[in-house]
Amino acid sequence: MTYAWEFSNTPAGRVLKAIQLRGRASIKDVAADLEVTPSAVRLHLTQLQANGAVQAERVREGVGRPYYVYSVTPQAHNLFYKDYGELTKLLLEEVSETQGPDALQGVLRRVGDRLADTYRDEIGGRELADRVRAWAELLDHRGIAVEIEKVAGGYVLREYGCPYQNVAVENRAVCEMERQVMARLLESGVNLTQCALDGHRGCQFSIVEET
């Protein structure tokens, strides 16, 4: 299932939106709204339930057979694209314009500290190799494809995708924040040697194994 704006235009996305519009809906309700067969709705509801996007409630009315009505869960909202990048970009612009570039750098440093604290428990291991591997797994869970290469004196980590793409294109200070977060979590020297914003296929970081 696609976790992006395209999801809303998939058959499963349309089923989910139909339930959202009604609040609670049966399979027959959704099928009528979308002008599809109940069996098609049932198929997509199975997928949505497996992903925790909808919940079912058994209903009995009168002497007829019981049936289920479906409603969306809080997790369902994450399936639809939300452009937080635009809001973040405007907030950073406002800080820079009203308080100056130094204030913006200070804000990003503090945000980086908080991000590092958030992820710290997931980046364990006494050896640098363990920490690099854990960081790569965390990035993968965030939807970023990663490659790790062992080189003399450390590692090269390549990220194919950026969680802050919409913001970074306007303000590269965000790239520095990500580098600082990585350095804190890996407890090692980290340099950004290639950036996707310069036309490279991804961002490349050099991780120095400190002796």
N, C-alpha and C positions, 0 to 999 in steps of 0.2 A: 504494500500500500504506500502510495507516494505522500510524504509529509511535506507538501509544498502547495502553492496556490493552484497547481494543476489538479489537485485532488478534488476540488469542488466541482469540476466538470467531468469527473468519472461517474459511471453508473452508481458506484457505492456512495460517492459524494452527493449525488442528487437524492439518493434514498435518505441519507443523513439530513440533508437540508429540508426534505419534506417532513421528517419527524420534528425537526427544530421548529418549523412553521406552525405545526399543530400543537406542539408541547408533548402530547402523547398520541400515539397512532397505532392502529392495528395494521397488519399486512394488507388487508383489503383497502384500508384508507390510503396507504402509500401507493398501492397499485392503481387506485382510481386517480389519485392526484397526478401521477407520472404517466398514466395511460400505458402501463406495462402489465405483464402477467404477475399474479401472486407468486408463482414459482421463481420468477426472476428477482423479485423483492426478497424472497426468503433466502436465496443464495447470497445476496449482498449483506443481508442482516447477519448471516452466519459469520461472514468475514468481519463485520463491524463489532459483533459481540466478542470474537476472538481477540480483537485489538482493544477491547475495553471501552469502545466508543458509545455503545448503547447498552441499556439494561432492559430486561423484560419483566413484566408483571402479569401474573395469571389472573384472569378475570372470569367470573361466572355470573351470568345474568339470567334469572328465571330458571327454566327447566332445560334450556339449550346446552350444548356442549361448551365447556370453557374455552377461552381463547387468550391470546397474549396481546398486551399493548406494550409498545416500546417507547422509551424516552432516552434522550442523550445524557451522557455523563460529562463531568467537567473535563475529562481527558479528550473528549471529542473536539473541543475547541482548538487543540493543538494540531489537528489534522488540516486545518485551514490556514493558509498563509496570512501572516500578520507582519506588515512592514515596519518593524520597530527600528530598522536602520534609518529611515527618514526622520523619525522623532529624535533618535540619538544624534544624528548629524546636526539637527537644528539646535539641540541643547549644547553641543560642543561649540557651535558657532556663537551662540549667545554668551557662553563663558568667555571665549576668546575675545569677542568684540567689546564686552562690557568690563571685563576684569584683566584682559591682556593674555598674551601667549604663555607667560610664566605661570599664571594661575591655572591655565588649562593643563599645562604639564603637571602641576601639582595634583590636580583632580585625577588625571589619568594614572599617576603613580599610586594614589590612594586606592583607586579602583583596582589597579593591578595587585596591590597588597591583599585586597579583599578576595579577589579571584583566586590568588594563590592559597589563601587560608581555606577557601571553599573546597579546593581540589586536593589539599595537602594529604588528607587521609587516604586518598586513592593512589598516591604516588609514594609507595613504600619501597623498601629494599636498601640494603647497605651498599650494594654495588651500583655504579652508574648504569650498567647494562640493564639492571632491573628497573631503575627509575625511568630510563628512556623507553623501555618496553611498556611500562605502565602508562606513561604519557601518551604513547602511540595508541594504546587501547582506549584511553579516555577520548582522544581526538576521533577515533573511529566511532565511538558511541555518540559523538556530536555530529556524525555524518560527514566527516572529513577523511578522505582516503590518504593513507600515509605509507611512505617507504622509509626504511632504516638501512643505512649502510655503515658497516664498521670500517673505519679508516685509521691510519696511523695517528695515534694521539687522541682518538675520540670517535665521534660518530657524525654522520651526515643524515639529517632528517628532512624529508621532502613532504610538504603538505600540498595536496591537490584539492583546493577548495579553501574558502576563508569564511569563518563565522561572522566576520565584520565587514564583508565586502562593500556594502553600500556606504558604510562610514569611511572605510579606509581610502576609497577613491577620492574623497574630499579632504581627508586629513590623515597623513601618514603617521602622525603621532600615535595612532592606534596600533600600528605595526610595532612600534617601539614598546608599547605597553605589553603586547603579546610576547615579545622577546624577553622582557623583564620577568613576566610571569613564568616563562619556561626556565629562565636562569635560576629563579628562586626555588622552583619545585625540583629541578634536577640537581641543584646545589653545585653548579658547574658553570664555566664560561660558555655563553651562547652568542653567536653572531648571525645576523641575517645576511646571507651572501647572495641570494637571488630573491626577487620579489615578483609575484604575478602581475603587479601593477606596471612593471617595466617590460611586459610582453613575454615573460617566461611562462612555461607550462604550469608552474606552481611556485610556491615559496620554499626556499632551501635554507636550512639552518645548520651551521657548523657548531657542534657541541664538543668542547674541549675537555678532555679527561684530566682533571687537575691532580698533580702528584703531591 
